[in-house]
Amino acid sequence: MTIATLSSKGQITIPAEVRKDLHVDTGDRVEFVQIAPGRYEFVAATREVTELKGMFGPTKKIVSIEAMNAAIAQRGAAAR
């Protein structure tokens, strides 16, 4: 188990072993994701949004921006 100490300013130094394993470096972003009350997962947020393409399989239906806007407007009007 790797341990880090919290400073008086609320900062920690991520141990070199953990940085290497997560492939994070100076200036990279990380996320703290709550997985249960009082329990968080530390995740590197270094992926580009373009890497998410295709994550949910092939597109089943192509929808135009105009059709999306019309659907949003219709739902908004129905909610009133």
Buried (B, 14 or more C-beta within 10 A) or exposed (E): EEEEEEEEEEEEEBEEEBBEEBEBEEEEEEEEEEEEEEEEEEBBEEEEEEEEEEEEEEEEEEEEEEEEEEEEEEEEEEEE
